[in-house]
Amino acid sequence: MSYEYLRQKDVFPFRLAKEIGRIEEHVLELNPADEERVRRIHQESIVIDFHNHLYVLPDDMKDIDTYSRLGRPTTGYKGMKQAGMTACLNGMGGLTARRNCPVPWQFEDVVWDLGMRQADMDHHKDAVMRGYSVKDILEAKKSGKVAIVPHIENGGVIGNDLDKLDVLYGLGIRCMGLSYNSRTPIADGSTERGDGGMSRFGLKVIERMNRLGILIDFSHSSDLSTKEGIEASEAPCCYTHAIARGITDNAKGKSDELLEMIAKRGGVIGVEAVPNITSLGEKQTVFDAIDHVEYIVKRVGMDHVAIGTDVMFGDHVAFHKQIADSMGLKEAIKAFNADHVEYIENPGQLPNVTRALVARGFSNEEIKKIMGGNVLRLLDKTVG
């Protein structure tokens, strides 16, 4: 459990959600031979979740403000053991990091969140390790740990101070989004009223990120920002967690043109499995995510697709309603048709993604690429 080193019984003034069994969890059933394939793939491969959130939310989401202002974000070590992953890009900051300001995505709060979470993780060295390079990820595979690669979804935290990028890099950030739905000094976001693309300052941000070795993520950026950003970057870019607009048309949906641009420049597209984003159906399962995988593979090739689940431990739908409300997107709350995604409700269910790929007929080598190989290659080119 998080913060055991404090030796305090009452670290949290509320109950946290269950990491395992918050709702009834199911293993995607395969025949014995295919189940053995899944076991071997995870055993032999570098398995990377391109983007997730390892924190454990409050059991009652009425406590989310107290949780966020407490300044001790949790990590689901127990649930993580089930995932069978080698590494993940772990989302830091945001709505759960508001210790000093009620408005999310403040630089001081992100630094606090990053430091506090890594202090806790450093006291769980039997389970996790810091992941700042490909070498660290390979070491995690050898040691049976999970390499945690820090990721910020909103570059707006740096304001108009370019040198804050160096600070974040020094604290471990190896991947960063340029905007989070709304406009930032860097770039427009995917839910803005208009689309002005990259700012002049944003082009300098891209250049500095290239120089530092921070992977550029356009998951929450506008179409024009993405297009201009890809063209400006000397290094390959990515969507750590996105979907194909050709299947589901919402703010996270990416056009065929942009998917192809990412791939042609050597980038990778991570497919997410978030309720009411990956699919809008009343019943949603891991196979909805695999639909997007298949669609994107057909358009850009097997070497440019990955899995970035974007899931967490706790009530994801209630959490997204909180985000929508805090960003003034009240209309979005009406589109929440399902309360979870079957088979991939939390990070610990990652093996079900592999099972679903097996069930859809992907080969072992193809699955190894999708489940981590493609991301490892991209990190080698960009982060080192």
Rosetta blueprint (number, residue, H / E / L):
1 M L
2 S L
3 Y L
4 E H
5 Y H
6 L H
7 R L
8 Q L
9 K L
10 D L
11 V L
12 F L
13 P L
14 F L
15 R L
16 L E
17 A L
18 K L
19 E L
20 I L
21 G L
22 R L
23 I L
24 E L
25 E L
26 H L
27 V L
28 L L
29 E L
30 L L
31 N L
32 P H
33 A H
34 D H
35 E H
36 E H
37 R H
38 V H
39 R H
40 R H
41 I H
42 H H
43 Q H
44 E H
45 S L
46 I L
47 V L
48 I E
49 D E
50 F E
51 H E
52 N E
53 H L
54 L L
55 Y L
56 V E
57 L L
58 P E
59 D L
60 D L
61 M H
62 K H
63 D H
64 I H
65 D H
66 T H
67 Y H
68 S H
69 R H
70 L H
71 G L
72 R L
73 P L
74 T L
75 T L
76 G L
77 Y H
78 K H
79 G H
80 M H
81 K L
82 Q L
83 A L
84 G L
85 M L
86 T L
87 A E
88 C E
89 L E
90 N E
91 G E
92 M E
93 G L
94 G H
95 L H
96 T H
97 A L
98 R L
99 R L
100 N L
101 C L
102 P L
103 V L
104 P L
105 W L
106 Q L
107 F H
108 E H
109 D H
110 V H
111 V H
112 W H
113 D H
114 L H
115 G H
116 M H
117 R H
118 Q H
119 A H
120 D H
121 M H
122 D H
123 H L
124 H L
125 K L
126 D L
127 A L
128 V E
129 M E
130 R E
131 G L
132 Y L
133 S L
134 V H
135 K H
136 D H
137 I H
138 L H
139 E H
140 A H
141 K H
142 K H
143 S H
144 G L
145 K L
146 V E
147 A E
148 I E
149 V E
150 P E
151 H E
152 I E
153 E L
154 N L
155 G H
156 G H
157 V H
158 I H
159 G L
160 N L
161 D L
162 L L
163 D L
164 K H
165 L H
166 D H
167 V H
168 L H
169 Y H
170 G H
171 L L
172 G L
173 I L
174 R L
175 C E
176 M E
177 G E
178 L L
179 S L
180 Y L
181 N L
182 S L
183 R L
184 T L
185 P L
186 I L
187 A E
188 D L
189 G E
190 S L
191 T L
192 E L
193 R L
194 G L
195 D L
196 G L
197 G L
198 M E
199 S L
200 R H
201 F H
202 G H
203 L H
204 K H
205 V H
206 I H
207 E H
208 R H
209 M H
210 N H
211 R H
212 L H
213 G L
214 I L
215 L E
216 I E
217 D E
218 F L
219 S L
220 H L
221 S E
222 S L
223 D H
224 L H
225 S H
226 T H
227 K H
228 E H
229 G H
230 I H
231 E H
232 A H
233 S L
234 E L
235 A L
236 P L
237 C L
238 C E
239 Y E
240 T E
241 H E
242 A E
243 I E
244 A E
245 R L
246 G L
247 I L
248 T L
249 D L
250 N L
251 A L
252 K L
253 G E
254 K E
255 S L
256 D H
257 E H
258 L H
259 L H
260 E H
261 M H
262 I H
263 A H
264 K H
265 R L
266 G L
267 G L
268 V E
269 I E
270 G E
271 V E
272 E L
273 A L
274 V L
275 P L
276 N L
277 I L
278 T L
279 S L
280 L L
281 G L
282 E L
283 K L
284 Q E
285 T E
286 V H
287 F H
288 D H
289 A H
290 I H
291 D H
292 H H
293 V H
294 E H
295 Y H
296 I H
297 V H
298 K H
299 R H
300 V H
301 G L
302 M H
303 D H
304 H H
305 V E
306 A E
307 I E
308 G L
309 T L
310 D L
311 V L
312 M L
313 F E
314 G L
315 D L
316 H H
317 V H
318 A H
319 F H
320 H H
321 K H
322 Q H
323 I H
324 A H
325 D H
326 S H
327 M L
328 G L
329 L L
330 K H
331 E H
332 A H
333 I H
334 K H
335 A H
336 F L
337 N L
338 A L
339 D L
340 H L
341 V E
342 E E
343 Y L
344 I L
345 E L
346 N L
347 P H
348 G H
349 Q H
350 L L
351 P H
352 N H
353 V H
354 T H
355 R H
356 A H
357 L H
358 V H
359 A H
360 R L
361 G L
362 F L
363 S L
364 N H
365 E H
366 E H
367 I H
368 K H
369 K H
370 I H
371 M H
372 G H
373 G H
374 N H
375 V H
376 L H
377 R H
378 L H
379 L H
380 D H
381 K H
382 T H
383 V L
384 G L
